[in-house]
Amino acid sequence: MKQLSFKSQGVALALFVSMGLMATVLTPVVALAQQTIVKGLPDFTELVEQVGPSVVNIRTLEKVRSQPGNGGGMDEETQELFRRFFGIPMPNTPNNPNAPRQAPRQGRTPAPEESQPRGVGSGFILTSDGLIMTNAHVVDGADEVLVTLTDKREFKAKIIGVDKRSDVAVVKIQATGLPAVKVGDVSRLKVGEWVMAIGSPFGLDNTVTAGIVSAKQRDTGDYLPLIQTDVAINPGNSGGPLINMRGEVVGINSQIYSRSGGFMGISFSIPMDEAMRVSEQLRATGRVTRGRIGVQIEPVTKELAESIGLGKAQGALVNRIEPGAPADKAGLEAGDVILKIDGKPIEKSSDLPRLVGNTKPGTKSNLTIFRRGASKELSIVIAELEPEKVAKPSSEPEEKPKSANSVQGLGLMVADLTDAQKADLKIKGGVRVESVMEPAIKAGLREGDVILAVGNIEVTQAKDFTVAIGKLDKSKPVSVLFKRGELTRYTLVRPNS
């Protein structure tokens, strides 16, 4: 074997020493980097110890009339049939084909009621004296509610109030000195922030799962802009808390998106600020009072906003007004776009029901609306939300129109409305569509529709319609405000060139 010279050996020795020093220096650096990565991950142990005792398991029971000695739900005649023709003794009889039959049904004492399991959910302690918050769907309709604490104590709970619209409920147990949760500020919650859930999925008490906030302000209902997370939520988690890294409850776990019935990576929680507003009313009166103005609305699309001169897609487009409702009394019209209420902007149509619903009935509010190219202020008195009235179809015979006009390019033939038709539709003007061709068919218009405005120009009779069409730019889509049945809406017609 060839040996290195003394000089070469010296170089090799120096290189070895240098590499050894480098390894000595790099080892703690790598360890520090690994330690930093580990420290960057959240540790939920302290949160579990802090909030865990405040989370409860909720079991609900329902009373059913038991049928003692009925062979698992069968009546006496069915049991006798099985005994006679198949020789099968039923569970309620001795193992003897000649066992005596039960007394006739009409002379039998009514069977007693028994409590049977109805469902399992979760909840959390709001106050140390036993107020507990959960989902409405967990306890609604239950005959009995049982609450089990983490120390295994079990209490029979009283339902204080249930609000199905928000899916929030409050129940009360007779106990003191309970560990209450801290309520967090939802406005500080950020998308991407770590959150944790504790609950009883499939009846497995005190199960902890974690994830991040995927989105905020998800519209899945009229009154609830929900928090979306990827925290694992399953049946039984309903009503449990969503907790931030400060140990504060920021939401109530309520819904999941699933095609299988189990968790698929998308879950929704009720924001705690909304839930607290509801719970305060439930605790005070046992019910929730919401405001209403009596309109039916739909979103404003970008294309529609541009065509009517609104600029950007914002607000709530009114397509129906309930007769005699606050909106009707305030002078609101179908086709108006509501932009603000009491100075609060309505960015999307779902903002309106929430803002109106949170307004106390009897309050005088100001609406900013957009009507036929211009903004306008209206004063309105908020009424209390009540069940919607079903509009009855008119039984009046329809009179023939006075005249008809054909408009080239839009594919429409329209006619004046009779006085009876106007009264029946509760409108002052407009023209009735007599026949439809392209491009009006493509825009969704059909015979019988009543056109109220074209390109922000109000139409009261057929000749007005013709004049309005003549003033429009035929190279651009034409916005048409029309009424069909109880609904009023916009459509865009692209004229034939």
Secondary structure, DSSP 8 states (H G I E B T S, - for coil): -----HHHHHHHHHHHHHHHHHHHHHHHHHHHHHHHHHHHS---HHHHHHHGGGEEEEEEEEEEE--TTSTTT--HHHHHHIIIII----TTS-S-TT------GGGS----EEEEEEEEEEEEE-STTSEEEE-HHHHTT-SEEEEE-TTS-EEEEEEEEEETTTTEEEEE-S--S----EE--GGG--TT-EEEEEE-GGG-TTEEEEEEEEEEEEESSSS-EEEEE-S---TT-TT-EEEETTSEEEEEEEEE--SSSS--S-EEEEEHHHHHHHHHHHHHHSS---EE--EEEEE--HHHHHHTT--SS-SEEEEEE-TTSHHHHHT--TT-EEEEETTEE-SSTTHHHHHHHTS-TT-EEEEEEEETTEEEEEEEE-EE-----------S-----S-EEEETTTTEEEEE--HHHHHHHT-S--EEEEEE-TTTTTTT--TT-EEEEETTEE--SHHHHHHHHHTS-TTS-EEEEEEETTEEEEEEE----
